Amino acid sequence: MTLEEYNSFCDGLGQTEHVVQWGGSHVWKIGNKVFAIGTPDGEQLAACTFKVRPISFHILKEQPGCQGAPYLASRGMKWIQRFSEETLSDEDLKEYLTESFRLIGSALSKKKQRELGLID
């Protein structure tokens, strides 16, 4: 996946914010909470970090091309870093990014969810 494709996909989820921080990572947020971190390698996406459900974490962390996200997973958080397409294709990655967006969005306060139009 190219960096442009990654950024375009995350932007298309709606109600998102994009910042470049932490040494040039493309960080996507909803309600000021991170749901995806893309590490670039030139025009390509070298790695992508995202939140997952506990069962997905336990499965993906052992798969080729994936690992528990550095820093986050070591603190007990259920975040995966995909660094190659060995297990997750770009289409699979998009599904996980969408799920990460939903997981983070649903953890926001009800007031914030209403402000963002996530609930009525």
SEVO-162911 format. One record per residue: x, y, z of N, C-alpha, C in turn. Coordinates in steps of 0.001 Angstrom, whole numbers, plus 500000, padded with zeros to 6 digits. Last residue first. Example, Ala and Ser with C-alpha at 12.3 -4.5 7.8 and 13.67 -1.06 7.14 Angstrom:
2
<nu->512850 | nv->497750 | nw->507080 | cau->513670 | cav->498940 | caw->507140 | cu->512900 | cv->500030 | cw->507870>
<nu->513190 | nv->494310 | nw->507800 | cau->512300 | cav->495500 | caw->507800 | cu->513200 | cv->496700 | cw->507800>
//
This chain:
120
<nu->473189 | nv->509034 | nw->517413 | cau->472127 | cav->510056 | caw->517433 | cu->471927 | cv->510635 | cw->518810>
<nu->476742 | nv->508700 | nw->516827 | cau->475453 | cav->508218 | caw->517352 | cu->474456 | cv->509371 | cw->517305>
<nu->478611 | nv->510101 | nw->515410 | cau->478733 | cav->508648 | caw->515441 | cu->477482 | cv->507981 | cw->515981>
<nu->478861 | nv->512829 | nw->515315 | cau->477841 | cav->512215 | caw->514482 | cu->477934 | cv->510697 | cw->514426>
<nu->480498 | nv->514117 | nw->517043 | cau->481110 | cav->513615 | caw->515808 | cu->480110 | cv->512951 | cw->514868>
<nu->478740 | nv->514581 | nw->519146 | cau->479378 | cav->515718 | caw->518458 | cu->479945 | cv->515305 | cw->517113>
<nu->478258 | nv->511925 | nw->519958 | cau->477180 | cav->512723 | caw->519369 | cu->477748 | cv->513898 | cw->518575>
<nu->480793 | nv->511277 | nw->520974 | cau->480245 | cav->510495 | caw->519867 | cu->479116 | cv->511258 | cw->519170>
<nu->480903 | nv->513106 | nw->523083 | cau->481835 | cav->513250 | caw->521962 | cu->481336 | cv->512472 | cw->520747>
<nu->478870 | nv->512011 | nw->524704 | cau->478800 | cav->513400 | caw->524258 | cu->479685 | cv->513602 | cw->523029>
<nu->479860 | nv->509497 | nw->525255 | cau->478626 | cav->509611 | caw->524468 | cu->478481 | cv->511026 | cw->523912>
<nu->483429 | nv->509310 | nw->524839 | cau->482245 | cav->509623 | caw->525641 | cu->481032 | cv->509747 | cw->524719>
<nu->484843 | nv->506578 | nw->522945 | cau->484718 | cav->507999 | caw->523282 | cu->483473 | cv->508213 | cw->524139>
<nu->484713 | nv->504010 | nw->522126 | cau->485238 | cav->504234 | caw->523481 | cu->485186 | cv->505708 | cw->523888>
<nu->483933 | nv->504091 | nw->519518 | cau->482942 | cav->503612 | caw->520493 | cu->483420 | cv->503793 | cw->521930>
<nu->486326 | nv->504948 | nw->518285 | cau->485134 | cav->505804 | caw->518300 | cu->484127 | cv->505389 | cw->519348>
<nu->487915 | nv->502671 | nw->518589 | cau->488302 | cav->503918 | caw->519248 | cu->487099 | cv->504851 | cw->519346>
<nu->486415 | nv->500828 | nw->517032 | cau->486762 | cav->500543 | caw->518430 | cu->487097 | cv->501823 | cw->519188>
<nu->486321 | nv->502115 | nw->514505 | cau->485086 | cav->501842 | caw->515264 | cu->485375 | cv->501598 | cw->516747>
<nu->489059 | nv->502155 | nw->513842 | cau->488283 | cav->503400 | caw->513869 | cu->487024 | cv->503220 | cw->514715>
<nu->489481 | nv->499394 | nw->513799 | cau->490189 | cav->500220 | caw->514774 | cu->489469 | cv->501558 | cw->514945>
<nu->487906 | nv->498700 | nw->511583 | cau->487559 | cav->498193 | caw->512914 | cu->488244 | cv->499001 | cw->514005>
<nu->489354 | nv->499989 | nw->509586 | cau->487956 | cav->500355 | caw->509820 | cu->487515 | cv->499905 | cw->511206>
<nu->491735 | nv->498558 | nw->509787 | cau->491735 | cav->500002 | caw->510049 | cu->490325 | cv->500501 | cw->510326>
<nu->490839 | nv->496018 | nw->509028 | cau->491316 | cav->496232 | caw->510395 | cu->491382 | cv->497716 | cw->510744>
<nu->490216 | nv->496563 | nw->506346 | cau->489173 | cav->496077 | caw->507259 | cu->489585 | cv->496296 | cw->508713>
<nu->492735 | nv->497267 | nw->505391 | cau->491654 | cav->498260 | caw->505378 | cu->490524 | cv->497842 | cw->506313>
<nu->494035 | nv->494793 | nw->505611 | cau->494473 | cav->495922 | caw->506423 | cu->493385 | cv->496988 | cw->506492>
<nu->492727 | nv->493358 | nw->503614 | cau->492568 | cav->492957 | caw->505016 | cu->492949 | cv->494105 | cw->505941>
<nu->493749 | nv->494790 | nw->501416 | cau->492296 | cav->494765 | caw->501673 | cu->492000 | cv->494356 | cw->503116>
<nu->496465 | nv->494217 | nw->501616 | cau->496017 | cav->495596 | caw->501756 | cu->494518 | cv->495665 | cw->502046>
<nu->496701 | nv->491200 | nw->503623 | cau->496746 | cav->491931 | caw->502355 | cu->496330 | cv->493381 | cw->502618>
<nu->498480 | nv->489777 | nw->506160 | cau->497387 | cav->490713 | caw->505890 | cu->497611 | cv->491424 | cw->504558>
<nu->500742 | nv->488098 | nw->505881 | cau->499495 | cav->487591 | caw->506441 | cu->498310 | cv->488473 | cw->506075>
<nu->502630 | nv->489508 | nw->504296 | cau->502679 | cav->488052 | caw->504405 | cu->501369 | cv->487451 | cw->504907>
<nu->503019 | nv->492208 | nw->503866 | cau->501753 | cav->491622 | caw->503416 | cu->501700 | cv->490102 | cw->503560>
<nu->504474 | nv->493784 | nw->506789 | cau->504548 | cav->493197 | caw->505449 | cu->503206 | cv->492547 | cw->505131>
<nu->503837 | nv->494910 | nw->509179 | cau->505020 | cav->495435 | caw->508514 | cu->505287 | cv->494758 | cw->507171>
<nu->501456 | nv->495873 | nw->511413 | cau->501632 | cav->495089 | caw->510186 | cu->502807 | cv->495705 | cw->509430>
<nu->501064 | nv->495760 | nw->514793 | cau->501793 | cav->496442 | caw->513736 | cu->501947 | cv->495475 | cw->512574>
<nu->498295 | nv->496055 | nw->517008 | cau->499116 | cav->495247 | caw->516099 | cu->499858 | cv->496170 | cw->515140>
<nu->497245 | nv->496369 | nw->520347 | cau->497572 | cav->497031 | caw->519090 | cu->498532 | cv->496147 | cw->518310>
<nu->496092 | nv->496316 | nw->523146 | cau->495866 | cav->495375 | caw->522044 | cu->496004 | cv->496102 | cw->520711>
<nu->498340 | nv->496997 | nw->525819 | cau->497319 | cav->497448 | caw->524877 | cu->497256 | cv->496495 | cw->523696>
<nu->500414 | nv->496347 | nw->527506 | cau->499156 | cav->495624 | caw->527653 | cu->498055 | cv->496062 | cw->526713>
<nu->502743 | nv->497490 | nw->526854 | cau->502026 | cav->498084 | caw->527978 | cu->500624 | cv->497487 | cw->528137>
<nu->503552 | nv->496319 | nw->524571 | cau->504345 | cav->496026 | caw->525768 | cu->503713 | cv->496613 | cw->527020>
<nu->501878 | nv->497462 | nw->522718 | cau->501594 | cav->496095 | caw->523165 | cu->502372 | cv->495753 | cw->524427>
<nu->503178 | nv->500050 | nw->522471 | cau->501783 | cav->499892 | caw->522890 | cu->501500 | cv->498501 | cw->523448>
<nu->505995 | nv->499416 | nw->521865 | cau->505572 | cav->500378 | caw->522889 | cu->504153 | cv->500097 | cw->523367>
<nu->505126 | nv->497814 | nw->518830 | cau->506154 | cav->498282 | caw->519761 | cu->505600 | cv->499408 | cw->520625>
<nu->502333 | nv->495718 | nw->518566 | cau->502895 | cav->497034 | caw->518261 | cu->503936 | cv->497438 | cw->519295>
<nu->502973 | nv->492378 | nw->517835 | cau->502407 | cav->493310 | caw->518802 | cu->503100 | cv->494647 | cw->518592>
<nu->503154 | nv->491902 | nw->514259 | cau->503689 | cav->491766 | caw->515615 | cu->502884 | cv->492658 | cw->516547>
<nu->503335 | nv->490447 | nw->510973 | cau->502636 | cav->491179 | caw->512030 | cu->503345 | cv->490969 | cw->513360>
<nu->504679 | nv->488812 | nw->509271 | cau->504366 | cav->490154 | caw->508803 | cu->503633 | cv->491012 | cw->509805>
<nu->503201 | nv->485812 | nw->510416 | cau->504279 | cav->486455 | caw->509658 | cu->503817 | cv->487821 | cw->509140>
<nu->501541 | nv->485930 | nw->513636 | cau->501531 | cav->485697 | caw->512192 | cu->502699 | cv->486398 | cw->511504>
<nu->501217 | nv->486523 | nw->516262 | cau->502056 | cav->485365 | caw->515943 | cu->502194 | cv->485121 | cw->514447>
<nu->499417 | nv->488570 | nw->516392 | cau->500770 | cav->488831 | caw->516899 | cu->501750 | cv->487700 | cw->516575>
<nu->496928 | nv->487556 | nw->515516 | cau->497806 | cav->488289 | caw->514596 | cu->499231 | cv->488458 | cw->515092>
<nu->495825 | nv->486255 | nw->517821 | cau->496057 | cav->485540 | caw->516564 | cu->497116 | cv->486256 | cw->515726>
<nu->495701 | nv->488210 | nw->519784 | cau->496358 | cav->486938 | caw->520090 | cu->496655 | cv->486117 | cw->518834>
<nu->494233 | nv->490203 | nw->518431 | cau->495592 | cav->490462 | caw->518890 | cu->496338 | cv->489150 | cw->519103>
<nu->491763 | nv->489001 | nw->518100 | cau->492567 | cav->489318 | caw->516912 | cu->494020 | cv->489555 | cw->517299>
<nu->490936 | nv->488938 | nw->520765 | cau->491137 | cav->487676 | caw->520047 | cu->491988 | cv->487896 | cw->518797>
<nu->490779 | nv->491763 | nw->521449 | cau->491726 | cav->490840 | caw->522094 | cu->491975 | cv->489542 | cw->521319>
<nu->490653 | nv->493862 | nw->518493 | cau->489977 | cav->493152 | caw->519597 | cu->490970 | cv->492148 | cw->520197>
<nu->493102 | nv->496443 | nw->517838 | cau->492298 | cav->495269 | caw->517493 | cu->491591 | cv->494730 | cw->518738>
<nu->494559 | nv->499390 | nw->516446 | cau->493942 | cav->498704 | caw->517587 | cu->493102 | cv->497534 | cw->517085>
<nu->497592 | nv->499553 | nw->514469 | cau->496160 | cav->499769 | caw->514668 | cu->495666 | cv->498944 | cw->515858>
<nu->500155 | nv->500541 | nw->512259 | cau->499799 | cav->500115 | caw->513603 | cu->498344 | cv->500484 | cw->513863>
<nu->502131 | nv->499689 | nw->509555 | cau->500875 | cav->500301 | caw->509978 | cu->500480 | cv->499688 | cw->511319>
<nu->505030 | nv->500351 | nw->507566 | cau->504346 | cav->499650 | caw->508654 | cu->503078 | cv->500414 | cw->509002>
<nu->505578 | nv->501580 | nw->505142 | cau->506490 | cav->500546 | caw->505641 | cu->505831 | cv->499701 | cw->506718>
<nu->504047 | nv->502615 | nw->502403 | cau->503732 | cav->502433 | caw->503817 | cu->504589 | cv->501275 | cw->504316>
<nu->505965 | nv->504619 | nw->500076 | cau->505294 | cav->503390 | caw->500511 | cu->505003 | cv->503419 | cw->502007>
<nu->507509 | nv->506736 | nw->499438 | cau->506097 | cav->506821 | caw->499044 | cu->505289 | cv->505610 | cw->499507>
<nu->509593 | nv->506341 | nw->502140 | cau->509415 | cav->507052 | caw->500884 | cu->507933 | cv->507195 | cw->500602>
<nu->507966 | nv->504785 | nw->504213 | cau->509282 | cav->504492 | caw->503647 | cu->509231 | cv->505085 | cw->502247>
<nu->506031 | nv->505724 | nw->507129 | cau->506379 | cav->505745 | caw->505718 | cu->507796 | cv->505271 | cw->505435>
<nu->503773 | nv->504297 | nw->509220 | cau->505189 | cav->504629 | caw->509147 | cu->505609 | cv->504588 | cw->507679>
<nu->500735 | nv->505218 | nw->510595 | cau->501416 | cav->504735 | caw->509398 | cu->502851 | cv->505226 | cw->509368>
<nu->498445 | nv->504398 | nw->512921 | cau->499754 | cav->505027 | caw->512783 | cu->500443 | cv->504395 | cw->511584>
<nu->495118 | nv->504868 | nw->514104 | cau->496051 | cav->504281 | caw->513134 | cu->497330 | cv->505100 | cw->513065>
<nu->493757 | nv->506090 | nw->516135 | cau->493261 | cav->504777 | caw->515708 | cu->494190 | cv->504117 | cw->514691>
<nu->494011 | nv->508324 | nw->518887 | cau->494677 | cav->507634 | caw->517782 | cu->493970 | cv->506317 | cw->517447>
<nu->491715 | nv->510870 | nw->519550 | cau->492275 | cav->509591 | caw->519990 | cu->492814 | cv->508843 | cw->518775>
<nu->490257 | nv->513068 | nw->518766 | cau->491581 | cav->513298 | caw->519341 | cu->492224 | cv->512040 | cw->519921>
<nu->488133 | nv->511950 | nw->517388 | cau->487900 | cav->512534 | caw->518709 | cu->489189 | cv->512748 | cw->519470>
<nu->490422 | nv->509948 | nw->515788 | cau->489006 | cav->510281 | caw->515862 | cu->488772 | cv->510792 | cw->517275>
<nu->493420 | nv->510107 | nw->513801 | cau->492694 | cav->510160 | caw->515064 | cu->491204 | cv->510372 | cw->514815>
<nu->496472 | nv->508991 | nw->512456 | cau->495059 | cav->509284 | caw->512240 | cu->494307 | cv->509138 | cw->513545>
<nu->499701 | nv->509883 | nw->511543 | cau->498832 | cav->509458 | caw->512642 | cu->497406 | cv->509923 | cw->512356>
<nu->502485 | nv->509059 | nw->510038 | cau->501189 | cav->509628 | caw->509670 | cu->500155 | cv->509037 | cw->510631>
<nu->505691 | nv->509856 | nw->511392 | cau->504573 | cav->508920 | caw->511236 | cu->503297 | cv->509679 | cw->510888>
<nu->507839 | nv->511513 | nw->511927 | cau->507335 | cav->511443 | caw->510560 | cu->506217 | cv->510445 | cw->510330>
<nu->508376 | nv->511369 | nw->514675 | cau->509411 | cav->511037 | caw->513703 | cu->508905 | cv->510844 | cw->512288>
<nu->505779 | nv->512036 | nw->515769 | cau->506576 | cav->510886 | caw->516199 | cu->507564 | cv->510455 | cw->515113>
<nu->503584 | nv->513165 | nw->513116 | cau->504298 | cav->513319 | caw->514383 | cu->505120 | cv->512070 | cw->514654>
<nu->501158 | nv->514582 | nw->511318 | cau->502441 | cav->513909 | caw->511137 | cu->503242 | cv->514201 | cw->512389>
<nu->497648 | nv->513985 | nw->511513 | cau->498841 | cav->514732 | caw->511906 | cu->500065 | cv->513896 | cw->511565>
<nu->494236 | nv->514167 | nw->510856 | cau->495529 | cav->513651 | caw->510408 | cu->496632 | cv->514568 | cw->510905>
<nu->491077 | nv->513073 | nw->511969 | cau->492099 | cav->514118 | caw->511986 | cu->493419 | cv->513454 | cw->511605>
<nu->487728 | nv->512256 | nw->510888 | cau->489093 | cav->511930 | caw->511283 | cu->489981 | cv->513168 | cw->511256>
<nu->485138 | nv->512081 | nw->509922 | cau->485366 | cav->512611 | caw->511279 | cu->486769 | cv->512318 | cw->511795>
<nu->485806 | nv->509324 | nw->507685 | cau->484970 | cav->510422 | caw->508199 | cu->485288 | cv->510791 | cw->509626>
<nu->487185 | nv->507579 | nw->506150 | cau->486370 | cav->507009 | caw->507231 | cu->485475 | cv->508064 | cw->507866>
<nu->488849 | nv->508888 | nw->504385 | cau->487508 | cav->508527 | caw->503940 | cu->486622 | cv->507922 | cw->505012>
<nu->491273 | nv->508965 | nw->505694 | cau->490517 | cav->510209 | caw->505550 | cu->489062 | cv->509915 | cw->505189>
<nu->492099 | nv->506326 | nw->505293 | cau->491792 | cav->506798 | caw->506645 | cu->490956 | cv->508074 | cw->506614>
<nu->492487 | nv->506398 | nw->502452 | cau->491541 | cav->505477 | caw->503070 | cu->491129 | cv->505970 | cw->504458>
<nu->494480 | nv->508350 | nw->502165 | cau->493181 | cav->508533 | caw->501527 | cu->492122 | cv->507636 | cw->502168>
<nu->496611 | nv->507155 | nw->503544 | cau->496046 | cav->508416 | caw->504014 | cu->494662 | cv->508668 | cw->503433>
<nu->496988 | nv->504830 | nw->501912 | cau->496706 | cav->504730 | caw->503348 | cu->496020 | cv->506000 | cw->503850>
<nu->497627 | nv->506028 | nw->499451 | cau->496441 | cav->505158 | caw->499563 | cu->496018 | cv->505016 | cw->501027>
<nu->500017 | nv->507366 | nw->500169 | cau->498863 | cav->508126 | caw->499681 | cu->497573 | cv->507310 | cw->499796>
<nu->501672 | nv->505234 | nw->500768 | cau->501325 | cav->506170 | caw->501837 | cu->500096 | cv->506977 | cw->501438>
<nu->500520 | nv->502201 | nw->499214 | cau->501288 | cav->503437 | caw->499236 | cu->500843 | cv->504298 | cw->500411>
<nu->500853 | nv->498831 | nw->500000 | cau->500000 | cav->500000 | caw->500000 | cu->500902 | cv->501236 | cw->500000>
//
